[in-house]
Amino acid sequence: MKNIVILTGSGISAESGLKTFRSEDGLWLNYKVEDVCTVEAFEKNPAFVHSFYNELRPIMMKALPNMGHQAITMLQQELPEININVVTQNVDLLHEKADNKNIYHIHGRIDECICMNCGHVLKTLEDVKSDEICPRCKAMGMLKPNIVFFGEMPQYMDEVDNMLAECDMFIAIGTSGVVYPAAGFVRLAKFHGAKTYLFNLEPCNNSLAFDKEILGKASETFPKFAEQLINEIHKA
Ligand code: APR
């Protein structure tokens, strides 16, 4: 085995106290996607969109990783000969805080903004107002959260395509399999011969695409799997 791709969704961060999107009390039950996570929403009311992310940012920045994130670090440290990439739909930084390596935020990150005028990406840990000035091109009111809105192209898609074409094992953790292109990654990996595993609290939209579905809390199910995988590979 040479390559493992791990796709994570908001479910891996649930036990760190962060809301998911579609479970009960999920973010999308209290906010309309079209009001806070589309280009049109941002054009129509940038101040409201910024306020949504300004509210989310300190909560996410305070959160701590859980055993699910830490099990990824254990895999990467115990299996250095295997290329283990972490493709996350999450904009929180729990993979970084757990010291995971090779992290690809395909839906962006909560601690950055991007200038829609010049493309400059800057760290933003404090509240962002809608009339901020870009430090590079000095344009005013052009800073948007570096979050991939619905209708925008996810980031790192070329890198992800290459990973899936080479991957021997594809693991999805805490994602409902509702949003594409991420929900289609499992089929691409399978097409290229990967073994596919889903770790989720409940069966999800694309469950049937996985060879194995392990239901339960990711902080319990995934560390157990990771330990078994390490033992198997060390013994081989
Ligand atoms: N352990 C494992 N899975 C869990 C846990 C847990 N402790 N808690 C919740 N889950 C599962 C839920 O059962 C659900 O299937 O995590 C999944 C989260 O699904 P969503 O809320 O739809 O979140 P996600 O799949 O990350 O959404 C994908 O949609 O709105 C966009 O950009 C947003 O990145 C997000 C994308």
Residues whose N, C-alpha, C, O or C-beta is under 5 A from the ligand:
A	BS01	APR	G9 S10 G11 A14 E15 T20 F21 R22 S23 Q89 N90 H107 G174 T175 S176 G177 V179 F199 N200 L201 E202 C204 G216 K217 A218
